[in-house]
Amino acid sequence: MVRLAQLLLEKWITLDHLVAYSGTFMSQATVLMEVLRTALRQRKLTYAHVAKDLRLSESSVKRMFAQQNMALDRLERICALMNLEIADLLELTRHAQGRITELTEEQELELVSDPKLLVVGVLATSQWSVAKILENYRLSESELIKMLRRLERMKVIDLLPDKRIKVRLPRNFSWRRSGPIQRFFEERVQKQFFDSSFLGQSELRISVHGSLSYHSIELLQQRMKKIAEEFDALTDEDRQLDHDKREGTTLVVAIRPWELSLFTELRRTSAVGHTLPPR
């Protein structure tokens, strides 16, 4: 800890340095920001409180959290607002390391094989309370508790006293690549999601096409990830609102080398070389 104290005094240590020092192996800035958000939420402190303390606009604070770009002096100020030392934040980060980052193949199969369990799993990890689930879905209390116990055995949630639900999955949790949940999405969810004109008040579809280099594709992918992080940050902030002031929303942003099959079928063999080769 002496070396850490020296780095802190020199004021050049970054978020990544802090979490690397704590020994975590998950995405460094992501884990630290998740821990920071959780600590704020537990103390009933919002981005508005942070903005007032830092003398920034609330939108600037949201952007700072979403982009995971925070100067050390601001991190110290936020910790002080919560009556925490940075060392306390590191300890919380170590505990966060123990959460699962991916379900097993068998666990994902269990979810998709039971539609009710999948629905309850999505609601529970979206911070729905037991009372709110029962109010909005045709489930008996005993049936719901039974499914929550199954999710607890899968280490997706903890079912606390008074039927409170604590989510164990980290914010950077992802489904298995080509696993049962992704296949379920491709076979059913994807088709239903895009079955829309996207002309509604809260809907938007943008489709663009062009010829890009790998460098440009990677740059766009990085920006897409930032959009996803901002979506998570806004979701976290809006959890403090009543359910009737929120609406289940899905954002799909996709990019890949692709063209309509009718173009591919009309290509001359010699023209295939114009497409970027697989990496």
C-alpha positions, -999 to +999 in steps of 0.1 A: +000+000+000+030+023+004+036+023-033-001+030-039+000+060-015+030+073-034+012+071-067-018+088-053+003+116-040+020+121-073-015+125-089-007+106-121-023+072-113-053+064-136-085+044-131-069+014-148-038+016-125-061+017-095-080-014-105-049-032-117-034-027-083-064-042-067-058-075-085-090-076-105-090-094-139-122-080-153-124-050-176-107-025-153-124+008-157-157-010-162-155-028-128-144+003-109-172+024-124-197-003-116-186-004-080-188+034-078-223+034-092-234+007-067-219+026-038-237+058-048-270+040-052-267+023-018-263+057-003-292+071-023-269+095-041-278+104-077-258+119-106-275+152-096-258+150-062-225+142-078-229+170-103-236+195-075-206+185-055-183+186-086-199+218-098-207+202-132-238+197-152-257+164-146-252+156-183-214+160-179-215+136-149-235+110-169-211+113-198-181+109-174-195+077-160-205+064-194-172+071-210-153+058-179-131+089-181-126+105-147-097+125-132-083+113-099-093+145-080-129+139-091-128+103-080-115+115-046-143+141-044-170+114-051-155+091-025-155+119+000-192+125-008-198+089+002-175+091+032-152+065+016-115+063+011-101+052-023-087+022-004-123+013+005-132+015-032-104-009-040-117-033-014-152-032-029-137-038-063-119-069-050-153-083-038-169-075-072-143-097-088-160-127-074-191-124-094-197-146-124-192-131-158-207-159-179-233-187-174-225-222-183-239-239-214-262-259-191-275-229-173-283-210-205-301-241-217-321-242-185-332-206-190-343-209-227-360-242-220-384-226-195-400-194-209-413-183-175-379-187-159-364-167-187-389-139-182-384-138-145-346-139-150-348-108-173-371-090-149-350-098-119-318-087-135-336-055-146-342-046-109-379-055-108-392-062-073-412-093-064-443-071-058-439-054-092-435-088-110-466-102-093-485-071-101-477-072-138-474-109-147-496-139-143-476-157-117-485-169-082-462-159-054-451-195-047-444-200-084-423-168-086-403-176-054-396-211-068-381-196-100-362-170-080-347-198-060-336-215-092-319-182-103-302-180-069-288-215-073-275-204-107-258-175-089-277-150-110-293-133-080-295-135-042-330-137-027-327-117+005-351-114+035-384-097+028-382-111-007-357-085-019-337-094-050-300-086-053-285-090-087-251-108-088-243-103-124-218-075-132-227-047-156-203-061-182-220-095-181-225-111-215-241-142-229-220-171-242-208-166-278-230-188-300-245-202-268-282-211-262-293-175-254-277-161-285-292-188-306-326-181-290-321-144-299-312-152-335-341-177-340-369-158-322-362-124-307-344-110-337-373-117-360-399-102-336-377-072-329-373-062-365-409-068-374-417-031-372-417+000-394-398+019-367-420+049-372-433+052-336-425+080-313-398+061-294-385+041-324-356+048-348-339+027-374-308+039-392-293+018-421-263+030-439-239+013-464-204+021-476-170+006-481-148+008-450-113-002-441-107-024-411-094+006-392-126+025-397-147-006-388-127-010-355-132+027-348-170+024-352-170-007-330-153+012-302-179+040-305-207+014-305-194+000-272-194+035-258-231+039-267-238+006-250-220+018-219-240+050-219-272+030-223-262+010-192-254+043-173-288+058-181-305+025-172-288+026-138-298+062-133-335+056-143-338+027-119-347+053-092-378+062-111-412+045-106-419+016-131-447+036-147-422+063-157-400+038-175-406+016-205-388-016-215-364-006-242-340-025-265-311-010-284-295-030-311-265-016-329-248-039-354-220-037-380-204-063-402-191-067-437-223-077-455-243-073-487-276-085-500-274-120-515-287-108-548-255-087-552-233-116-542-251-139-567-244-114-595-208-108-587-182-120-612-157-144-597-129-119-603-148-091-585-149-110-552-114-097-544-128-062-540-142-075-506-119-074-476-105-109-470-114-126-437-090-118-408 
